[in-house]
């Protein structure tokens, strides 16, 4: 066997292919930071009983990709919506994220659970994808464990905000109206029914916040 033939032996090529394929498969999700801004920077907000709640729908792929490592999140049917709470009271408060509704006309949307969101965004075909044999099976579920953890950390579930503090998280909404998302959301409002004093458990006033100011603040292009 010549030196040239030995260099291009099929075994070398197979090994190189496996290394490259493994590197691509394990190129995982990278968590991106999300920082709560000053309250005056949120166009859509409402204040009552010493509480200000602001909402910010990330209704474009580019907006969502600033917070989540997924370039086509909205296109794939999941819109993240930030809910930010500023508590000026001398007592902590709590709100229940899963009870919150996005309302547009007769349509009512609740957040999807984190595991379903990650499944919809990253799973292919409902069965996982893997490198064909003889390479080891590497499922999408395994490769995107970091995504599951990041989406979970940012999820607004049962959120407690301390006295004179701020906090928040995201709802993950499936909005079927994707053709004109901005126009659709401009006529929508977020209904937040369950806000409580954490010290006494007393229920506080509900919030209804129009999304239009937040939509209008984003350039059309």
C-alpha positions in Angstrom: 0.0 0.0 0.0 1.4 3.4 -1.0 1.8 6.2 1.5 -1.0 8.1 -0.3 -3.4 5.2 -0.1 -2.6 4.6 3.6 -3.4 8.3 4.4 -6.8 8.0 2.8 -7.7 4.7 4.3 -11.5 4.3 4.8 -11.0 3.9 8.6 -9.5 7.3 8.9 -12.4 8.8 7.0 -14.9 7.0 9.2 -13.2 8.2 12.3 -13.0 11.8 11.1 -16.7 11.7 10.1 -17.6 10.5 13.6 -15.7 13.2 15.3 -17.2 15.9 13.2 -20.7 14.5 13.6 -20.3 14.2 17.4 -19.1 17.8 17.6 -22.2 19.0 15.7 -24.6 16.8 17.8 -23.2 18.0 21.1 -23.1 21.7 20.1 -25.7 22.4 22.8 -28.0 25.2 23.8 -26.3 28.2 25.4 -28.2 30.1 28.1 -28.5 33.8 27.5 -28.9 36.4 30.2 -32.2 38.3 30.8 -32.0 41.4 32.9 -35.0 43.3 34.4 -34.8 46.9 33.2 -36.0 50.1 35.0 -39.7 50.2 35.2 -40.0 53.3 33.0 -38.4 51.5 30.1 -41.5 49.2 29.8 -44.2 50.9 27.6 -46.9 48.5 28.7 -47.5 48.5 32.4 -50.1 49.2 35.1 -49.7 50.3 38.8 -52.1 49.6 41.6 -51.9 49.0 45.4 -48.2 49.7 45.5 -47.5 47.2 42.6 -46.4 47.9 39.1 -46.6 45.0 36.6 -45.1 45.5 33.1 -45.4 43.1 30.1 -43.2 42.7 27.1 -44.1 40.3 24.3 -41.1 39.1 22.3 -43.3 38.7 19.2 -40.5 38.5 16.6 -37.8 35.9 16.2 -35.0 38.5 16.6 -36.5 39.7 19.9 -36.9 36.2 21.3 -33.4 35.2 20.2 -32.0 38.0 22.5 -33.1 36.0 25.5 -33.4 32.4 24.3 -30.8 30.5 22.1 -33.3 29.7 19.4 -33.3 31.7 16.1 -36.8 30.8 15.0 -38.7 30.5 18.2 -41.7 32.6 17.2 -41.8 31.1 13.7 -42.0 27.7 15.3 -45.1 28.8 17.2 -43.9 29.8 20.7 -43.9 33.5 21.8 -42.2 34.3 25.1 -43.9 37.1 27.0 -42.1 38.7 29.9 -44.0 39.7 33.0 -42.1 42.0 35.3 -43.2 43.0 38.8 -42.1 46.0 40.9 -43.2 45.8 44.5 -43.2 49.1 46.4 -45.0 47.7 49.5 -43.5 46.8 52.9 -44.6 43.2 52.4 -43.8 40.5 49.9 -46.3 39.6 47.2 -46.9 36.5 45.0 -48.5 35.9 41.7 -49.5 32.7 39.9 -48.2 32.6 36.3 -50.2 29.7 35.1 -53.5 31.5 35.8 -52.5 34.5 33.6 -54.4 34.8 30.3 -53.7 36.6 27.1 -57.0 37.7 25.8 -57.8 38.8 22.2 -61.5 38.9 21.3 -62.8 35.4 22.0 -59.4 33.9 22.2 -57.8 33.0 25.6 -54.3 31.7 25.9 -52.5 30.3 28.9 -48.8 29.5 29.1 -47.6 26.1 27.9 -45.5 24.1 30.4 -41.7 24.2 30.0 -41.3 20.6 28.9 -43.9 21.0 26.1 -42.2 24.2 24.9 -38.8 22.6 24.7 -40.3 19.6 23.0 -42.0 21.7 20.4 -39.0 23.8 19.7 -36.2 21.2 19.6 -37.7 17.8 19.1 -38.0 16.5 15.5 -40.7 14.1 14.5 -41.7 13.4 18.1 -39.2 10.5 18.4 -35.8 12.3 18.7 -33.2 12.4 16.0 -29.9 10.6 16.0 -26.8 9.9 13.9 -27.4 6.7 11.9 -25.6 3.4 12.9 -22.9 2.5 13.4 -22.6 5.8 15.3 -24.0 6.0 18.8 -27.5 7.2 19.2 -27.7 10.8 20.4 -31.2 12.1 21.0 -32.4 15.7 20.8 -33.8 15.4 24.4 -30.3 14.7 25.7 -28.6 17.4 23.6 -31.1 20.0 24.8 -31.1 19.4 28.6 -29.5 22.9 28.9 -32.5 24.4 27.1 -34.9 22.7 29.4 -33.1 24.1 32.4 -32.8 27.7 31.0 -36.5 27.8 30.0 -37.4 26.5 33.4 -35.3 29.1 35.2 -37.0 31.9 33.2 -40.5 30.5 33.5 -43.0 32.6 35.5 -44.7 30.0 37.6 -45.4 30.8 41.2 -43.4 34.0 41.6 -42.7 35.7 44.9 -41.4 39.3 44.9 -40.0 40.7 48.2 -40.8 44.0 49.8 -39.4 47.0 47.8 -38.0 44.5 45.3 -38.5 43.4 41.7 -38.8 40.1 39.9 -40.4 38.4 36.9 -40.2 35.7 34.3 -41.7 34.5 31.1 -44.9 32.9 29.9 -44.6 30.7 26.8 -47.6 31.2 24.5 -48.7 29.5 21.4 -50.4 32.2 19.2 -51.9 30.7 16.0 -52.1 34.1 14.4 -48.6 34.4 12.9 -49.4 36.3 9.7 -49.8 39.6 11.4 -48.6 39.0 15.0 -48.1 42.7 15.7 -51.6 43.6 14.5 -53.2 40.7 16.5 -51.3 41.5 19.7 -52.1 45.2 19.5 -55.7 44.3 20.2 -54.8 41.9 23.1 -54.5 42.4 26.8 -52.9 40.3 29.6 -55.2 39.4 32.4 -53.4 38.7 35.7 -56.1 37.4 38.2 -54.1 36.0 41.1 -51.9 38.4 43.0 -51.6 37.9 46.8 -50.0 39.3 49.8 -47.4 36.8 50.8 -47.5 37.7 54.5 -51.3 37.3 55.0 -52.4 35.4 51.9 -55.0 38.1 51.1 -55.9 38.4 47.5 -55.1 41.8 45.9 -56.6 43.5 42.9 -56.3 41.9 39.5 -54.4 43.5 36.6 -55.4 43.9 32.9 -52.7 45.3 30.8 -53.0 46.3 27.1 -50.2 45.1 24.9 -50.5 47.8 22.3 -47.9 50.2 23.9 -45.3 47.5 23.9 -46.1 46.5 20.3 -46.0 50.2 19.1 -42.6 50.7 20.7 -41.0 48.1 18.4 -40.1 49.3 14.8 -42.1 47.6 12.1 -39.0 46.5 10.2 
